[in-house]
Amino acid sequence: MMTDYSKIADSVIKDWELITFNHKNQSLKIVIGTIVEEYKDRDFDADFWVCSTQIIQEDWEAQVVHTRNTRYLLLGKGESHTTSELNIIPLLRSGLDFRQAMGIVKNDTPS
C-alpha cells in the first residue's frame, strides 16, 4: 500500500534532479523527475515525466519544494546540477534529463 502524502504534497516524484540556473546575477531553480503519486486533479499518471516551474520555497528537512502552484515531495536521493545554460529548459520539458540536455546543447554549440 502506497503512503498517502497528500497533506504535504500535490505530487510525489522519484529519480528527481534539482537544477539551478545561474544567469546574469540571478538564480532560478526547477525540479524534474518521475511522478509516483499525483494528488491534484491533473492528468498525470504514475511514471509521467514532470518538469516544474520555478521553485519559490524549499524545505530540505521534509524534502519538499514549492512552485507557485504545486508542492513536490522528492523521494529518495536525487541529483543537483548547476548551469548557466537556460536553453536546456525546453529539452528538460520534453523529457530529457540534465545530462542528456547538456549533451545536446554542447554538441550544438559552434567551436
C-alpha positions in Angstrom: 0.0 0.0 0.0 1.3 3.4 -1.0 1.8 6.1 1.7 -0.7 9.0 1.5 1.4 12.2 1.3 -1.5 14.4 0.2 -1.3 16.5 3.3 2.3 17.7 2.5 2.5 17.4 -1.3 0.5 17.7 -4.5 2.9 15.5 -6.4 5.4 12.8 -5.3 8.4 12.4 -7.6 11.3 10.0 -7.7 14.5 10.0 -9.8 14.5 13.7 -9.3 17.0 16.3 -10.3 17.2 19.8 -8.9 18.6 22.2 -11.4 19.9 25.6 -10.6 20.3 28.1 -13.4 22.7 31.0 -12.7 22.3 33.7 -15.3 23.1 37.4 -15.1 23.4 37.5 -11.3 20.1 35.8 -10.9 19.3 32.2 -9.8 16.4 30.1 -10.9 15.7 26.5 -9.7 13.4 23.8 -11.1 13.0 20.1 -10.4 12.5 17.3 -12.9 11.6 13.7 -12.2 9.1 10.9 -12.5 5.7 11.0 -10.8 5.0 8.3 -8.3 1.7 9.8 -7.0 -0.4 12.8 -8.1 -2.9 14.3 -5.7 -4.1 17.3 -7.7 -6.8 17.0 -10.3 -4.4 16.8 -13.2 -3.9 14.1 -15.9 -0.5 13.0 -14.6 -0.2 9.2 -14.2 2.4 7.3 -12.3 5.7 7.3 -14.3 4.8 10.5 -16.1 7.8 12.8 -16.6 7.4 16.2 -14.9 9.4 19.4 -15.2 8.4 22.1 -12.7 8.1 25.8 -13.0 10.4 28.0 -10.8 10.8 26.8 -7.2 9.9 29.5 -4.8 10.4 27.6 -1.5 12.5 24.7 -0.3 12.1 22.6 2.8 15.0 20.1 2.7 14.2 18.6 6.1 10.9 17.4 4.6 12.3 17.1 1.1 9.5 19.3 -0.3 9.9 22.1 -2.8 7.1 24.5 -3.7 6.4 26.2 -7.0 3.7 28.8 -7.4 1.1 26.1 -7.9 2.5 22.8 -6.8 4.2 21.2 -3.7 6.6 18.4 -4.8 7.7 15.7 -2.3 11.1 14.4 -3.5 11.5 10.7 -2.8 14.9 9.3 -2.1 18.2 10.7 -3.0 18.2 12.9 -6.1 20.8 14.9 -8.0 21.7 18.5 -8.0 23.1 20.4 -11.0 24.1 24.0 -11.7 24.4 25.6 -15.1 24.0 28.9 -16.9 22.5 27.2 -20.0 18.9 28.4 -19.9 18.4 27.0 -23.4 18.1 23.5 -21.9 14.8 24.2 -20.3 12.7 23.2 -23.4 14.8 20.0 -23.6 14.0 19.2 -19.9 10.3 19.9 -20.5 10.4 17.4 -23.4 11.5 14.6 -21.1 15.3 14.7 -21.2 17.4 14.6 -18.1 20.1 17.1 -17.3 23.0 15.2 -18.8 21.1 14.4 -22.0 20.0 18.1 -22.4 23.5 19.4 -21.7 25.0 16.9 -24.2 22.7 18.2 -26.9 23.4 21.9 -26.1 27.2 21.3 -26.1 27.1 19.4 -29.4 25.1 22.3 -31.0 27.5 25.0 -29.8 29.8 26.2 -32.6 33.5 25.6 -31.8 
